[in-house]
């Protein structure tokens, strides 16, 4: 049960990022590329404090936390770029 208490900050970060992405997706003034870029940037902004809570509680070291944030950001960015290159799907 103690591990759930220590993961609270990470779960709050995931929920906050998901809510931020939903708000970004409904913004009419932004084009598709801006929405994608803001989703990746908001991932970094939410995950730094979320992973920081795991570092503060001693689950992760600082080096591991930085590596995790960097690797997940690169993976998310790669998925966004691949999605942008695939183009929109339309039926003929």
C-alpha atoms as one frame of an Amber mdcrd trajectory, in Angstrom:
protein
   0.000   0.000   0.000   2.948   2.290   0.599   3.962   2.202  -3.069   0.612
   3.734  -4.079   1.252   6.635  -1.743   4.657   7.189  -3.338   3.202   7.066
  -6.863   0.633   9.798  -6.175   2.776  12.537  -7.673   3.399  10.538 -10.832
  -0.303   9.780 -11.266  -1.177  13.443 -10.744   1.370  14.287 -13.449  -0.194
  11.824 -15.900  -3.717  13.085 -15.229  -2.563  16.694 -15.503  -0.834  16.015
 -18.809  -3.903  14.239 -20.192  -6.134  17.153 -19.170  -3.717  19.629 -20.727
  -3.685  17.689 -24.006  -7.495  17.633 -24.068  -7.547  21.406 -23.661  -4.909
  21.813 -26.379  -6.860  19.602 -28.798  -9.981  21.742 -28.434  -8.122  25.008
 -29.108  -9.390  26.298 -32.440  -6.695  28.917 -33.020  -3.858  26.385 -33.118
  -2.987  24.405 -36.204  -2.291  20.671 -36.060   1.499  21.020 -35.828   1.248
  23.537 -32.987  -1.068  21.194 -31.085   1.390  18.331 -31.498   4.342  20.429
 -30.371   2.460  21.734 -27.347   1.481  18.179 -26.345   5.147  17.120 -26.286
   6.241  20.270 -24.428   3.495  19.869 -21.849   4.692  16.280 -21.294   8.049
  17.653 -20.156   6.429  20.296 -17.958   4.215  17.747 -16.197   6.751  14.922
 -15.952   9.591  16.885 -14.372   7.688  17.416 -11.087   5.989  14.003 -11.363
   9.304  12.158 -11.630  10.716  14.563  -9.057   8.323  13.129  -6.477   9.752
   9.669  -7.143  13.255  11.066  -6.722  12.300  12.843  -3.529  10.863   9.653
  -2.044  14.021   7.729  -2.969  12.540   5.389  -5.583  14.681   6.853  -8.395
  18.067   8.512  -8.419  18.439  11.916 -10.051  20.329  10.436 -13.007  17.684
   7.766 -13.566  14.893  10.337 -13.344  16.576  12.616 -15.881  17.161   9.664
 -18.192  13.532   8.564 -17.867  12.141  12.032 -18.622  14.488  12.438 -21.586
  13.798   8.986 -23.018  10.029   9.257 -22.712  10.075  12.741 -24.239  12.121
  11.495 -27.196   9.789   8.524 -27.635   6.699  10.738 -27.503   8.283  13.188
 -29.939   9.136  10.354 -32.327   5.549   9.105 -32.225   4.259  12.595 -32.936
   6.651  13.031 -35.877   5.708   9.631 -37.300   2.045  10.530 -36.962   2.641
  13.809 -38.761   4.516  12.098 -41.597   1.763   9.532 -42.088  -0.670  12.306
 -42.954  -4.395  12.446 -42.381  -6.492   9.394 -43.093  -9.394  10.096 -45.400
 -11.720   7.778 -47.209 -11.932   8.068 -50.989
